[in-house]
Amino acid sequence: MDPQLDPMKDDLPLMANTSYMLVKHYVLDLDVDFKSKVIEGSIVLFFETGSQHRKNSSTGRECCQSEFDQSHKMRASEPCHVPVTNVSACSSKMEYNGFAVSGEGEEDTSDENGNHSNSEQASGISSSEDCCDRENHGNQDFVLVLDCCDLSVLKVEEVDVAAVSGIEQFTRPAKLTDVSKELGNLRNHIVHELVALPAKRWEEQLCCFTHCSQAPGCGELPFATGPWSLEIRKPGIGTPADFPHAIRIWYKTNPGGRSVAWTTDQSGRPCVYTMGSPINNRALFPCQEPPIALSTWQASVRAAAGFVVLMSGENSAEPVQLPEDILSWYYYVSMPMPASTFTIAVGCWQEVKQQSFTAAIPTNTEFSLPSVQADFSWHEAMCGHVGYPCRFQNPAVSWQAVIPHRVFSPCCLVELCEERLLPLIPQCLSAAFSTLGTHPFSRLDVLIVPSNFSSLGMASPHIIFLSQSVLPGGSHLCGTRLCHEIGHAWFGLAIGARDWTEEWISEGFATFLEDVFWARAQQLSLEEVKGQQELKALLRWRRLRDEVQNSEEELQVLRPNKESTGELSESGASVVKYGLKAEKIFMQVHYLKGYFLLRSLARTAGEASFLLSLRKFVRKFHGQLVLSQDFLCMLLEDIPKQKKCQQECLKLE
């Protein structure tokens, strides 16, 4: 293993070789079992060849229909594996060059937790440099590396997307240069055409992903698991372009996996939810964790009747009744997002129904920005992100101050949520809209999570987790925390950090914006706003001073990667500096230093001008990953007279 990715160090390794192959879409098909505390099923990953290693020629683009028909005839002679119902029956394996290979009749050598790994397998984990050598020299098998931890991988197989009925529309003329690889090239060509569909055809694309994910397997792939990764190969395939671009992985989670929390809610009912842990979702499903790996997803999740499945999804899922008293829930996301933002919560949640009140929309013109109408011309600008159904380009939602929202909680907290939380949501959403404009996401669920939740809140696409601690007392704690998490819709989700060590891009902005949003939600006068924010600044300064005096200096730096910020290895792997350091999760330096930097810039530039710059920044960079300098340079260009900001902007430590 590359010593730079040593999991025993404080740095969190992101091992996926995204420069070679990039996941464009995930299809998850999962069952939640509360008796065994396991989530199991399959995930299908659809890839494109990575930007660093695409073939110069457009291989596969000149295939004619007759060749497609011929390939269907040839397929009859290939081994074809239909997905099995009992996945554990396929988990037996034999060793092949350090990789676990599914095979029948062999003794299962997995450990008591079902983990298919041993010392021989671990030693077979290749460094990113090894992968690069294999690609360049072409005399060894290419190895696909995914981020994976605390998972039992049972089987990996190539998916025969060419077997899907009606897929002929994606087999436009493509020249297949090697007869022996004809079917593989055809399948990869189909996936390429599917992921390249324009944004306006997203519904058709989603439907095709569904059908392709249900296609039969056409050959098992050797794999190996290590402490932080899953490595997959196909014998005889030496380049990413020829590696299968649609693979299915059968797996199950570990009851003690660090990405999920099995517990009981405040009413004593069992539940499970994903945690914002340092390892993100790699103990929930095999994925690509580097932020650059933006992808869409869809998921079907089954649980016993009585349980509600909430998830990061654009749709408000309605359950489908299945036999044996099982409910199936389906969600999808059409905006490419990092896999780390995927969130799921399954429990006996009860929806807190809306009451007949009217949202109080801020009208204090003394403190408000110019109206949204005044900057409607921004909607005409072209977006800088990859194609997807973007709300910023949809005039029908550009005036939507309050997006559809729901609140869920354990039954014992429903009344408290109805009294304290529910009335605040439209006020906070309206305040955020008046500040930054179009909401990046079409809807919002708010869930009161169990008492073992380790923070006050966590934001994910379309869903916010809130601690029960924000409910008691007055509305201030609940409102400010809600505003903080709503702020993450723009900073942290719609705009992400290209380097996770720059947490301040998410947390600093959300901390700064929570004050702005909450002041507008309360419709305070300018004098009241100033008094409230000065008091908060004083309390935060004292907290920051204490933390700086009692923590390691290396953990206080906003850009710990310094001149290497945003850089990736040749394979696309990277590390999160100090991502595994235990003390770091209890620190708020990135929240507070980022907040004070933005507060200082706002006071220097003038708050109204600064907030307009934030709105412009959101308009320009939504759907993209950024570094600190992207914001700071835009701010300096936007306010050229404020040259004295420059020195302050560049001091991020």
Solvent accessible surface area in square Angstrom, and as a share of the most:
residue,aa,sasa,rsa
1,M,92,0.41
2,D,30,0.15
3,P,100,0.63
4,Q,134,0.60
5,L,12,0.06
6,D,46,0.24
7,P,25,0.16
8,M,169,0.75
9,K,109,0.46
10,D,57,0.30
11,D,25,0.13
12,L,3,0.01
13,P,1,0.01
14,L,3,0.01
15,M,10,0.05
16,A,0,0.00
17,N,1,0.01
18,T,6,0.03
19,S,13,0.08
20,Y,0,0.00
21,M,0,0.00
22,L,36,0.18
23,V,0,0.00
24,K,64,0.27
25,H,1,0.01
26,Y,3,0.01
27,V,15,0.09
28,L,1,0.01
29,D,58,0.30
30,L,1,0.01
31,D,56,0.29
32,V,13,0.07
33,D,57,0.29
34,F,38,0.16
35,K,198,0.84
36,S,56,0.36
37,K,97,0.41
38,V,15,0.09
39,I,1,0.01
40,E,64,0.29
41,G,12,0.11
42,S,9,0.06
43,I,0,0.00
44,V,4,0.02
45,L,0,0.00
46,F,0,0.00
47,F,0,0.00
48,E,25,0.11
49,T,14,0.08
50,G,1,0.01
51,S,79,0.51
52,Q,115,0.51
53,H,25,0.11
54,R,136,0.50
55,K,87,0.37
56,N,165,0.84
57,S,73,0.47
58,S,61,0.40
59,T,47,0.27
60,G,1,0.01
61,R,89,0.32
62,E,92,0.41
63,C,1,0.00
64,C,55,0.33
65,Q,84,0.37
66,S,74,0.48
67,E,53,0.24
68,F,3,0.01
69,D,68,0.35
70,Q,95,0.42
71,S,0,0.00
72,H,63,0.28
73,K,157,0.66
74,M,68,0.31
75,R,27,0.10
76,A,94,0.73
77,S,102,0.66
78,E,58,0.26
79,P,93,0.58
80,C,65,0.39
81,H,64,0.28
82,V,104,0.60
83,P,45,0.28
84,V,53,0.31
85,T,140,0.81
86,N,92,0.47
87,V,16,0.09
88,S,66,0.43
89,A,72,0.56
90,C,29,0.17
91,S,10,0.06
92,S,20,0.13
93,K,12,0.05
94,M,94,0.42
95,E,87,0.39
96,Y,94,0.36
97,N,114,0.58
98,G,20,0.19
99,F,13,0.05
100,A,0,0.00
101,V,20,0.12
102,S,12,0.08
103,G,20,0.19
104,E,171,0.77
105,G,85,0.82
106,E,78,0.35
107,E,140,0.63
108,D,65,0.34
109,T,86,0.50
110,S,32,0.20
111,D,70,0.36
112,E,171,0.77
113,N,73,0.37
114,G,12,0.11
115,N,29,0.15
116,H,4,0.02
117,S,48,0.31
118,N,58,0.30
119,S,84,0.54
120,E,107,0.48
121,Q,0,0.00
122,A,44,0.34
123,S,92,0.59
124,G,28,0.27
125,I,7,0.04
126,S,8,0.05
127,S,15,0.09
128,S,18,0.12
129,E,123,0.55
130,D,60,0.31
131,C,1,0.01
132,C,19,0.11
133,D,59,0.31
134,R,41,0.15
135,E,29,0.13
136,N,101,0.52
137,H,128,0.57
138,G,45,0.43
139,N,117,0.60
140,Q,99,0.44
141,D,24,0.12
142,F,0,0.00
143,V,0,0.00
144,L,0,0.00
145,V,5,0.03
146,L,0,0.00
147,D,0,0.00
148,C,4,0.02
149,C,4,0.02
150,D,40,0.21
151,L,8,0.04
152,S,1,0.00
153,V,0,0.00
154,L,9,0.04
155,K,3,0.01
156,V,0,0.00
157,E,0,0.00
158,E,6,0.02
159,V,1,0.01
160,D,0,0.00
161,V,0,0.00
162,A,0,0.00
163,A,40,0.31
164,V,21,0.12
165,S,111,0.71
166,G,45,0.43
167,I,4,0.02
168,E,73,0.33
169,Q,92,0.41
170,F,7,0.03
171,T,5,0.03
172,R,134,0.49
173,P,84,0.53
174,A,0,0.00
175,K,128,0.54
176,L,23,0.11
177,T,97,0.56
178,D,54,0.28
179,V,111,0.64
180,S,100,0.64
181,K,72,0.30
182,E,14,0.06
183,L,13,0.07
184,G,19,0.18
185,N,14,0.07
186,L,1,0.00
187,R,11,0.04
188,N,15,0.08
189,H,9,0.04
190,I,0,0.00
191,V,1,0.01
192,H,51,0.23
193,E,14,0.06
194,L,1,0.00
195,V,22,0.13
196,A,60,0.46
197,L,24,0.12
198,P,64,0.40
199,A,34,0.26
200,K,177,0.75
201,R,87,0.32
202,W,63,0.22
203,E,116,0.52
204,E,59,0.26
205,Q,35,0.16
206,L,23,0.12
207,C,66,0.40
208,C,15,0.09
209,F,5,0.02
210,T,38,0.22
211,H,92,0.41
212,C,1,0.00
213,S,12,0.08
214,Q,125,0.56
215,A,5,0.04
216,P,33,0.21
217,G,0,0.00
218,C,14,0.08
219,G,16,0.15
220,E,51,0.23
221,L,4,0.02
222,P,6,0.04
223,F,2,0.01
224,A,1,0.00
225,T,9,0.05
226,G,16,0.15
227,P,67,0.42
228,W,11,0.04
229,S,1,0.01
230,L,0,0.00
231,E,0,0.00
232,I,0,0.00
233,R,18,0.07
234,K,52,0.22
235,P,68,0.43
236,G,63,0.61
237,I,17,0.09
238,G,15,0.15
239,T,40,0.23
240,P,1,0.01
241,A,19,0.15
242,D,21,0.11
243,F,0,0.00
244,P,3,0.02
245,H,8,0.03
246,A,4,0.03
247,I,0,0.00
248,R,5,0.02
249,I,0,0.00
250,W,22,0.08
251,Y,1,0.00
252,K,59,0.25
253,T,3,0.02
254,N,21,0.11
255,P,63,0.40
256,G,60,0.58
257,G,3,0.03
258,R,107,0.39
259,S,0,0.00
260,V,6,0.03
261,A,9,0.07
262,W,32,0.11
263,T,33,0.19
264,T,73,0.42
265,D,9,0.05
266,Q,48,0.21
267,S,39,0.25
268,G,51,0.49
269,R,115,0.42
270,P,49,0.31
271,C,0,0.00
272,V,2,0.01
273,Y,3,0.01
274,T,3,0.02
275,M,65,0.29
276,G,57,0.55
277,S,19,0.12
278,P,52,0.33
279,I,4,0.02
280,N,27,0.14
281,N,3,0.02
282,R,0,0.00
283,A,0,0.00
284,L,1,0.00
285,F,2,0.01
286,P,0,0.00
287,C,0,0.00
288,Q,0,0.00
289,E,1,0.01
290,P,0,0.00
291,P,5,0.03
292,I,78,0.39
293,A,2,0.02
294,L,34,0.17
295,S,2,0.01
296,T,20,0.12
297,W,2,0.01
298,Q,3,0.01
299,A,1,0.00
300,S,29,0.19
301,V,0,0.00
302,R,46,0.17
303,A,2,0.02
304,A,44,0.34
305,A,38,0.30
306,G,51,0.49
307,F,22,0.09
308,V,28,0.16
309,V,0,0.00
310,L,1,0.01
311,M,0,0.00
312,S,0,0.00
313,G,0,0.00
314,E,39,0.18
315,N,35,0.18
316,S,55,0.35
317,A,7,0.05
318,E,133,0.60
319,P,53,0.34
320,V,91,0.52
321,Q,111,0.49
322,L,57,0.28
323,P,110,0.69
324,E,158,0.71
325,D,94,0.49
326,I,48,0.24
327,L,26,0.13
328,S,19,0.12
329,W,18,0.06
330,Y,78,0.30
331,Y,0,0.00
332,Y,39,0.15
333,V,1,0.01
334,S,15,0.10
335,M,14,0.06
336,P,22,0.14
337,M,2,0.01
338,P,15,0.10
339,A,1,0.01
340,S,28,0.18
341,T,18,0.10
342,F,4,0.02
343,T,4,0.02
344,I,4,0.02
345,A,0,0.00
346,V,1,0.00
347,G,0,0.00
348,C,18,0.11
349,W,10,0.03
350,Q,85,0.38
351,E,52,0.24
352,V,2,0.01
353,K,132,0.56
354,Q,89,0.40
355,Q,84,0.37
356,S,123,0.80
357,F,75,0.31
358,T,127,0.74
359,A,27,0.21
360,A,36,0.28
361,I,92,0.47
362,P,15,0.10
363,T,100,0.58
364,N,36,0.19
365,T,121,0.70
366,E,114,0.51
367,F,24,0.10
368,S,37,0.24
369,L,14,0.07
370,P,66,0.42
371,S,63,0.41
372,V,15,0.09
373,Q,114,0.50
374,A,76,0.59
375,D,20,0.10
376,F,63,0.26
377,S,79,0.51
378,W,65,0.23
379,H,14,0.06
380,E,124,0.56
381,A,51,0.40
382,M,174,0.78
383,C,29,0.17
384,G,53,0.51
385,H,28,0.13
386,V,86,0.49
387,G,63,0.61
388,Y,19,0.07
389,P,50,0.32
390,C,14,0.08
391,R,32,0.11
392,F,6,0.02
393,Q,72,0.32
394,N,57,0.29
395,P,77,0.49
396,A,88,0.68
397,V,24,0.14
398,S,0,0.00
399,W,121,0.42
400,Q,54,0.24
401,A,19,0.15
402,V,41,0.24
403,I,9,0.04
404,P,78,0.49
405,H,27,0.12
406,R,46,0.17
407,V,0,0.00
408,F,10,0.04
409,S,0,0.00
410,P,0,0.00
411,C,76,0.46
412,C,75,0.45
413,L,26,0.13
414,V,24,0.14
415,E,136,0.61
416,L,51,0.25
417,C,0,0.00
418,E,63,0.28
419,E,107,0.48
420,R,64,0.23
421,L,0,0.00
422,L,0,0.00
423,P,41,0.26
424,L,14,0.07
425,I,0,0.00
426,P,6,0.04
427,Q,43,0.19
428,C,0,0.00
429,L,2,0.01
430,S,1,0.00
431,A,0,0.00
432,A,0,0.00
433,F,18,0.08
434,S,26,0.17
435,T,0,0.00
436,L,3,0.01
437,G,5,0.05
438,T,2,0.01
439,H,4,0.02
440,P,10,0.06
441,F,11,0.05
442,S,38,0.25
443,R,14,0.05
444,L,15,0.07
445,D,1,0.00
446,V,0,0.00
447,L,0,0.00
448,I,0,0.00
449,V,0,0.00
450,P,1,0.01
451,S,79,0.51
452,N,82,0.42
453,F,24,0.10
454,S,115,0.74
455,S,55,0.35
456,L,61,0.30
457,G,11,0.11
458,M,40,0.18
459,A,20,0.15
460,S,10,0.06
461,P,0,0.00
462,H,6,0.03
463,I,1,0.01
464,I,5,0.03
465,F,2,0.01
466,L,0,0.00
467,S,9,0.06
468,Q,62,0.27
469,S,59,0.38
470,V,0,0.00
471,L,1,0.00
472,P,80,0.50
473,G,52,0.50
474,G,55,0.53
475,S,52,0.33
476,H,82,0.36
477,L,76,0.38
478,C,0,0.00
479,G,0,0.00
480,T,11,0.07
481,R,44,0.16
482,L,0,0.00
483,C,0,0.00
484,H,3,0.01
485,E,4,0.02
486,I,6,0.03
487,G,0,0.00
488,H,14,0.06
489,A,18,0.14
490,W,0,0.00
491,F,0,0.00
492,G,23,0.23
493,L,18,0.09
494,A,1,0.01
495,I,0,0.00
496,G,9,0.08
497,A,17,0.13
498,R,97,0.35
499,D,12,0.06
500,W,51,0.18
501,T,3,0.02
502,E,0,0.00
503,E,53,0.24
504,W,1,0.00
505,I,5,0.03
506,S,25,0.16
507,E,31,0.14
508,G,0,0.00
509,F,2,0.01
510,A,0,0.00
511,T,7,0.04
512,F,14,0.06
513,L,0,0.00
514,E,17,0.07
515,D,6,0.03
516,V,2,0.01
517,F,0,0.00
518,W,8,0.03
519,A,1,0.01
520,R,6,0.02
521,A,3,0.02
522,Q,59,0.26
523,Q,74,0.33
524,L,29,0.14
525,S,46,0.29
526,L,84,0.42
527,E,145,0.65
528,E,93,0.42
529,V,5,0.03
530,K,135,0.57
531,G,44,0.42
532,Q,42,0.18
533,Q,22,0.10
534,E,71,0.32
535,L,106,0.53
536,K,23,0.10
537,A,9,0.07
538,L,81,0.40
539,L,91,0.45
540,R,16,0.06
541,W,132,0.46
542,R,118,0.43
543,R,103,0.38
544,L,11,0.05
545,R,103,0.38
546,D,68,0.35
547,E,30,0.14
548,V,56,0.32
549,Q,128,0.57
550,N,122,0.62
551,S,34,0.22
552,E,74,0.33
553,E,138,0.62
554,E,71,0.32
555,L,6,0.03
556,Q,15,0.07
557,V,18,0.10
558,L,3,0.02
559,R,50,0.18
560,P,17,0.10
561,N,28,0.14
562,K,99,0.42
563,E,152,0.68
564,S,48,0.31
565,T,12,0.07
566,G,18,0.17
567,E,114,0.51
568,L,72,0.36
569,S,47,0.31
570,E,95,0.42
571,S,0,0.00
572,G,0,0.00
573,A,2,0.02
574,S,20,0.13
575,V,40,0.23
576,V,15,0.09
577,K,61,0.26
578,Y,35,0.13
579,G,10,0.10
580,L,47,0.23
581,K,25,0.10
582,A,72,0.55
583,E,82,0.37
584,K,35,0.15
585,I,109,0.55
586,F,161,0.67
587,M,28,0.13
588,Q,66,0.29
589,V,1,0.01
590,H,14,0.06
591,Y,64,0.24
592,L,1,0.01
593,K,41,0.17
594,G,0,0.00
595,Y,4,0.02
596,F,45,0.19
597,L,17,0.08
598,L,0,0.00
599,R,31,0.11
600,S,32,0.20
601,L,0,0.00
602,A,4,0.03
603,R,167,0.61
604,T,37,0.22
605,A,12,0.09
606,G,32,0.30
607,E,64,0.29
608,A,64,0.50
609,S,51,0.33
610,F,0,0.00
611,L,2,0.01
612,L,59,0.29
613,S,1,0.01
614,L,0,0.00
615,R,7,0.03
616,K,76,0.32
617,F,1,0.01
618,V,1,0.00
619,R,29,0.11
620,K,105,0.45
621,F,28,0.12
622,H,0,0.00
623,G,11,0.10
624,Q,45,0.20
625,L,30,0.15
626,V,1,0.01
627,L,12,0.06
628,S,2,0.01
629,Q,76,0.34
630,D,38,0.19
631,F,5,0.02
632,L,4,0.02
633,C,69,0.41
634,M,9,0.04
635,L,2,0.01
636,L,30,0.15
637,E,133,0.60
638,D,51,0.26
639,I,24,0.12
640,P,75,0.47
641,K,187,0.79
642,Q,41,0.18
643,K,130,0.55
644,K,156,0.66
645,C,3,0.02
646,Q,85,0.38
647,Q,123,0.54
648,E,64,0.29
649,C,0,0.00
650,L,118,0.59
651,K,127,0.54
652,L,15,0.07
653,E,123,0.55
